[in-house]
């Protein structure tokens, strides 16, 4: 346990931990313009102040993800550990929610429809 | 032996279930006494009393009781409970009342458990300390100025403070084991597909798993016993028989081979590693064979986990449009509504993960980040499988540090790093348990044991033998 000295000081002990685990890449991987583009894709809007903070955090995180990006691996990607198809049930009708239940959490309904704002201009 | 008689003899020898109604009143008092800890989002006194009265009627009329009769359960607030608000500790679902029960809730209700309420968590289970909750952080039972761990922090503290007997949590990257370790209780993350996720509000579907938490091993085993099994409403559950976990937990541990993953002890707080090494000495003393092993790919588990979890979360959380449920009423065109609701109702950490997930899945970056992370996932899976040829279980500390002060970790990456010991397990879909390993500077330390797929029994066996040896349930 040679890293104990990182823990003795009162300040910054956790950030020193962050740095000892893996190599950090300090370079900026995403720009402000790119960030606004992705925010749009997520349907989330950001204030100027949020953009500044998020840009810093996200670049720190993406810098950390670089360790993965740089790996060269000759194995098939694994998205699930189980084989989903083996356990599918028979395609038979089963009891579903009542109409009243389906709409219970909606802010607004009209007959048998959920009400939302206009989709196409 | 039949489960009912095992339960009566072993699990609840001192438990008086003759008056469940009285017990509910005591529980409510206890929750009130510990209000400062902020373990609960919603307390359902009315529902709990109704169930208690039902059990009391069963007792007086001599009807057969379920195996959880008289036990009070706390449920993490991302598990759907019919008629009982389920918020995911998010403003997005602040007023959401599910119209159906999760499969695990149906199962525990059938066995006469009393659900007392819903517990606080990191928003949508995205966090490692219950600090991202819309309802404020949950406090550590042993030091109220420190974090409870997370994301199932409320469930862990509800157990630790003695308000409830058992609790349900969910674990995507350590969310059961982490708060269990930080509050000196037992928390088990079952094999992926062992317990139905139907009704669990998804964070990262290929990693999420519901699991039991309790002060001792046998209650943990009992709750697992009830919730495990195939569910036709969750196609990822396995059609495998459910062992009698309670009886199995009583088995012998002599000769069980424990591989200690040496990478799990590198660059961590020495106050933690010292305690965990001494817990491993105890395992040796009670008959386990303890040897050091290496897992070179473990260091890639954390970034791979976060890439995959964020990718899946960005897709799962796309459903929150505030129109069918959740959110708030907003006027305007559909897209404007959508942006306004998501911007105002998701917290900062949730937005950050949706954002990063969208990024790692986007054209031009998907191959570099998401697909690569999935390749790392296979490597980790294979490394585990090789180790399980020679070892029954693998061991690491549950957490790399002691519980930190609320608000102390400032950058998101610092918080992510706290999952370094736990995430590999979820990537490989393995079962793992955190058991109390003692205290350093008056703060709890957890030992993590990882089992091969569907081998929860060996984990429970070791946990029970270790509990008998150390008496960790008396540390409160």
Interface residues (C-beta under 8 A of the other chain):
Chain A: X1 X3 X4 X7 X14 X15 X17 X18 X20 X21 X22 X30 X38 X39 X41 X42 X43 X44 X45 X54 X57 X58 X60 X61 X62 X64 X65 X67 X68 X69 X71 X73 X75 X76 X77 X78 X79 X80 X81 X82 X84 X87 X88 X89 X97 X101 X102 X104 X105 X106 X107 X108 X114 X115 X116 X117 X118 X119 X121
Chain B: X96 X97 X99 X100 X192 X193 X206 X230 X232 X235 X236 X237 X238 X239 X265 X267 X268 X269 X270 X271 X273 X299 X300 X302 X303 X304 X306 X307 X314 X321 X322 X323 X324 X325 X326 X327 X328 X329 X330 X331 X332 X333 X334 X335 X336 X337 X338 X339 X340 X342 X343 X346 X351 X352 X354 X355 X356 X358 X359 X360 X362 X368 X369 X371 X372 X373 X374 X375 X376 X377 X378 X379 X381 X382 X400 X401 X404 X408 X409 X411 X412 X413 X414 X416 X417 X420 X428 X429
